[in-house]
Amino acid sequence: MKNLAGLMKQAAQMQQKMEEMQAALASARHEGVAGAGMVSLTLNGKGDLLSVCIDPKLADPAEMEMLQDLLVAAHADARRRLEAAAAEEMQKATGGLSLPPGLKLPF
């Protein structure tokens, strides 16, 4: 029974770490850039788009397709950074314990 109590204590500690990690990730900001910095955007830790910054030179109606492509590229860059930060935090929270493939936490 001592092992079970120890296991329950470890599970409670891991749950606390996960909750702390989720709060930290939710408040984190991740910037993505494209077009040598002509387009940048910021996501929060949940992947919500918070802001977009576009160089005024790209406001030319003839360049709209390129602007749209750069927005998509900047979003992909920010998303990759967010996922890398989430994976790093997950490693810290789980003490290096590998999770099953396809299990994405905290989302």
LUMTIKE-661414 format. One record per residue (C-alpha): residue in one letter; x negated, z negated, y. Coordinates in steps of 0.5 Angstrom, whole numbers, padded with zeros to 4 digits, always signed. Each point is the difference from the previous one (the first is absolute). Layout:
// LUMTIKE-661414
AXZY ...
//
This chain:
// LUMTIKE-661414
M+0000+0000+0000 K-0006-0001+0005 N-0002+0007-0001 L+0008+0002+0002 A-0001-0004+0006 G-0006+0003+0002 L+0002+0007-0001 M+0007-0002+0005 K-0005-0003+0005 Q-0004+0006+0000 A+0006+0005+0000 A+0003-0004+0006 Q-0007+0000+0004 M+0000+0008-0001 Q+0007+0000+0002 Q-0002-0003+0007 K-0006+0005+0000 M+0004+0006+0000 E+0005-0003+0005 E-0006-0001+0005 M-0002+0007-0002 Q+0006+0003+0001 A+0001-0003+0007 A-0007+0002+0002 L+0001+0007-0002 A+0007+0000+0003 S-0003-0002+0007 A-0006+0005-0001 R-0001+0007+0004 H-0003+0006-0003 E-0002+0006+0005 G+0000+0007-0003 V-0004+0006+0004 A+0000+0007-0001 G-0003+0006+0004 A-0006-0004+0003 G+0004-0005+0003 M+0005+0004+0003 V+0006-0003-0004 S+0000-0007-0002 L+0006-0005-0002 T+0000-0007-0003 L+0004-0003-0006 N+0002-0007-0001 G-0002-0003-0007 K+0007+0003-0003 G-0002+0007+0002 D+0005+0000+0006 L-0002+0005+0006 L-0002-0005+0006 S-0003+0005+0005 V-0002+0007+0001 C-0005+0003+0005 I-0001+0007+0001 D-0005+0003+0005 P+0004+0004+0005 K-0004+0006-0001 L+0004+0001-0007 A+0006+0000+0004 D+0000+0008+0001 P+0006+0003-0004 A-0004+0005-0003 E-0004-0005-0004 M+0006-0004-0002 E-0001+0002-0008 M-0007-0003+0001 L+0002-0006+0003 Q+0005-0001-0005 D-0005+0000-0006 L-0005-0004+0004 L+0006-0006+0000 V+0001+0001-0007 A-0008+0000-0001 A+0000-0007+0004 H+0005-0003-0004 A-0003+0002-0006 D-0007-0003+0002 A+0004-0007+0003 R+0003+0000-0007 R-0006+0000-0004 R-0003-0005+0004 L+0006-0005-0001 E+0000+0001-0007 A-0008-0001+0000 A+0001-0007+0004 A+0006-0002-0005 A-0004+0002-0006 E-0006-0004+0003 E+0005-0006+0001 M+0003+0000-0007 Q-0007-0001-0003 K-0001-0006+0004 A+0007-0003-0001 T-0001+0001-0008 G-0007-0002+0000 G-0002+0007-0003 L+0005+0000-0005 S+0002+0007-0002 L+0008+0002+0001 P+0003+0005-0005 P+0000+0007+0003 G+0006+0002+0004 L+0001-0007+0002 K+0000+0000+0008 L+0000-0007+0003 P+0003-0002+0005 F+0004+0006+0001 
//
